[in-house]
Amino acid sequence: MADRGSAPAAAAAPSVPDVIAHRGASSVAPENTLISGEIARRAGADWIENDVRPSRDGVPYVLHDAMLDRTTDGTGHIGKLTSAQIDALDAGSWFAPAYAGARVPTLAAQLADLRERGGRLLLDITGTRGRKDIARIIQTVKEQRMMDRVLVQSFFPESLKYVHTLAPEVPMGLLRDKLDEDPVSVVKELGATAYNVSDRSLATRPEVVAELHAAGISVNVWTVNDPARWRALADLGVDGIITDRPTELAGWNTARAANL
């Protein structure tokens, strides 16, 4: 994107924000699985948002929770299981019988799928991660030849500092639940290109979108499933909306674009 790195596309008022599928099409398929990503891609999502956590032997996996219990038939902390053990888990049955047998994908598998079938990845480095774990993540992205189609985000500035040190060419987004007093300074200090903030928090200071854009920083908002809020955010000119409902947002965008 011109002047704002490879983050979700720059906005112009009135705008059509990028559709960022939260953990894939997570309202209709098991989150953070390849099938969830495929449904989102077919629906017209511009980006797939996935989380990454390491196994006991350091393999990066696409999983949000530290514990396996909610979204697989396994139990315990993902960091206590080897990659071979994780590969054997069912990550689909919890959602619906039709998805029985879906697996917890490795980051490599997710990136390969996006490379071959099309799509970009908003990669959330979940939890606090050391340099070794982040180096493995960056290495995986490089091996999959996806450096130009990944935006890394994290709630943890230290993780983003590691990313920037290891691969300064990778665009980064700072995740925030609450707005910083001076978001522009915080983002610039990290060398990030995007400020990815909760909708609840942004609603308290919507004028910050213009301030960030004036500084060349993208604004992506999470996690928004209400069409009324889609309209309000699009009118503000946000660059991307992270949603559990990518199919509906893509359709809403099409209708909006037809009337611009």
TAPE-V683610 format. One record per residue. RES is the residue in one letter. NEAR is the number of other C-alpha atoms within 10 Angstrom. Layout:
res = {RES | RES}
near = {NEAR | NEAR}
This chain:
res = {M | A | D | R | G | S | A | P | A | A | A | A | A | P | S | V | P | D | V | I | A | H | R | G | A | S | S | V | A | P | E | N | T | L | I | S | G | E | I | A | R | R | A | G | A | D | W | I | E | N | D | V | R | P | S | R | D | G | V | P | Y | V | L | H | D | A | M | L | D | R | T | T | D | G | T | G | H | I | G | K | L | T | S | A | Q | I | D | A | L | D | A | G | S | W | F | A | P | A | Y | A | G | A | R | V | P | T | L | A | A | Q | L | A | D | L | R | E | R | G | G | R | L | L | L | D | I | T | G | T | R | G | R | K | D | I | A | R | I | I | Q | T | V | K | E | Q | R | M | M | D | R | V | L | V | Q | S | F | F | P | E | S | L | K | Y | V | H | T | L | A | P | E | V | P | M | G | L | L | R | D | K | L | D | E | D | P | V | S | V | V | K | E | L | G | A | T | A | Y | N | V | S | D | R | S | L | A | T | R | P | E | V | V | A | E | L | H | A | A | G | I | S | V | N | V | W | T | V | N | D | P | A | R | W | R | A | L | A | D | L | G | V | D | G | I | I | T | D | R | P | T | E | L | A | G | W | N | T | A | R | A | A | N | L}
near = {10 | 9 | 13 | 19 | 21 | 22 | 31 | 25 | 21 | 24 | 20 | 14 | 11 | 14 | 20 | 28 | 28 | 26 | 29 | 33 | 33 | 29 | 29 | 30 | 30 | 22 | 18 | 16 | 22 | 26 | 26 | 28 | 24 | 23 | 19 | 23 | 30 | 20 | 19 | 30 | 25 | 12 | 19 | 19 | 28 | 23 | 31 | 28 | 25 | 26 | 24 | 23 | 27 | 27 | 21 | 16 | 12 | 16 | 19 | 23 | 25 | 27 | 27 | 19 | 16 | 16 | 16 | 21 | 15 | 13 | 22 | 21 | 14 | 18 | 14 | 11 | 14 | 22 | 18 | 15 | 19 | 15 | 19 | 10 | 13 | 23 | 15 | 14 | 18 | 18 | 28 | 24 | 16 | 15 | 18 | 11 | 9 | 10 | 16 | 14 | 13 | 19 | 21 | 25 | 20 | 24 | 24 | 20 | 16 | 21 | 24 | 17 | 16 | 22 | 16 | 8 | 10 | 15 | 20 | 23 | 24 | 25 | 23 | 24 | 25 | 21 | 16 | 13 | 17 | 11 | 15 | 10 | 20 | 20 | 17 | 15 | 24 | 18 | 16 | 20 | 20 | 14 | 13 | 18 | 13 | 17 | 18 | 15 | 20 | 22 | 24 | 25 | 27 | 21 | 19 | 16 | 19 | 15 | 22 | 24 | 18 | 18 | 22 | 17 | 12 | 15 | 15 | 13 | 13 | 20 | 24 | 30 | 29 | 25 | 22 | 20 | 14 | 13 | 19 | 13 | 9 | 11 | 18 | 20 | 13 | 15 | 21 | 14 | 11 | 16 | 17 | 28 | 25 | 30 | 25 | 26 | 23 | 19 | 20 | 15 | 16 | 20 | 14 | 11 | 10 | 15 | 11 | 19 | 21 | 16 | 14 | 20 | 20 | 11 | 15 | 18 | 26 | 30 | 29 | 30 | 24 | 22 | 18 | 20 | 17 | 12 | 12 | 10 | 14 | 22 | 17 | 13 | 25 | 23 | 16 | 19 | 23 | 29 | 27 | 27 | 30 | 29 | 27 | 23 | 24 | 32 | 22 | 17 | 27 | 21 | 13 | 15 | 20 | 12 | 12 | 15 | 12 | 7 | 7 | 9}
